[in-house]
Amino acid sequence: MYIENVFLREIGKAYDVRILKVIGNEKKRYSDIQSVVARNDNGSLSKQMNNLMDMETITKVFPINRPDDKKKVFL
């Protein structure tokens, strides 16, 4: 519990913690995450999610044999 709180506090300094909460609440598609976290599409959500993927906090999962499919989900 302590480690989770420290992790969320550190992530919260640079990122919107709601991204992790939304993904944890079974919203896996980018459009679902965007509808909750970023009402306007200014690109900041995409940048934050790319940084979280670089840190291996979240991963992007594509349908089989479709690496550029828009039906990707985040875990």
C-alpha positions in Angstrom: 0.0 0.0 0.0 2.8 2.4 0.9 4.7 1.7 -2.4 1.5 2.2 -4.4 0.9 5.6 -2.7 4.5 6.7 -3.3 4.3 5.6 -6.9 1.1 7.5 -7.5 2.4 10.6 -5.8 5.5 10.6 -8.0 3.5 9.9 -11.2 1.1 12.7 -10.2 3.8 15.3 -10.3 4.3 14.9 -14.0 1.2 13.0 -15.2 -2.5 12.9 -14.7 -3.1 10.1 -12.2 -6.6 9.7 -13.7 -5.0 7.9 -16.6 -3.9 5.0 -14.4 -7.2 5.1 -12.5 -9.3 4.9 -15.7 -7.2 2.0 -17.0 -7.5 0.3 -13.7 -11.3 0.6 -13.9 -11.5 -1.4 -17.1 -11.5 1.5 -19.6 -8.9 0.2 -22.0 -9.5 2.0 -25.3 -7.9 5.3 -26.0 -11.2 7.0 -26.8 -12.6 5.8 -23.4 -9.6 7.1 -21.5 -9.7 10.4 -23.5 -13.4 10.9 -22.7 -12.7 10.8 -19.0 -9.3 12.4 -18.7 -9.0 14.9 -21.5 -12.2 16.5 -22.7 -10.3 18.5 -25.3 -7.9 16.9 -27.7 -4.7 19.0 -27.4 -2.3 16.1 -27.6 -1.2 16.1 -24.0 -2.9 12.8 -23.2 -1.0 11.1 -26.1 2.3 12.5 -24.9 1.6 11.4 -21.3 0.6 7.9 -22.4 3.7 7.6 -24.6 5.9 8.6 -21.6 4.1 6.0 -19.4 4.7 3.4 -22.0 8.4 4.3 -22.2 8.6 3.9 -18.4 6.8 0.5 -18.9 4.0 1.5 -16.6 1.4 0.7 -19.2 1.6 -1.3 -22.4 -0.2 -1.0 -25.7 -1.8 -4.2 -27.0 -2.8 -4.5 -30.7 -5.2 -7.1 -32.2 -3.3 -10.1 -33.7 -1.6 -9.3 -37.0 -2.7 -5.6 -37.0 0.0 -3.5 -35.5 -1.5 -0.1 -36.6 -5.2 -1.0 -35.9 -7.2 1.7 -34.1 -8.7 -1.0 -31.9 -5.6 -1.1 -29.7 -6.0 -1.2 -25.9 -3.9 -0.2 -23.0 -3.0 -2.4 -20.0 
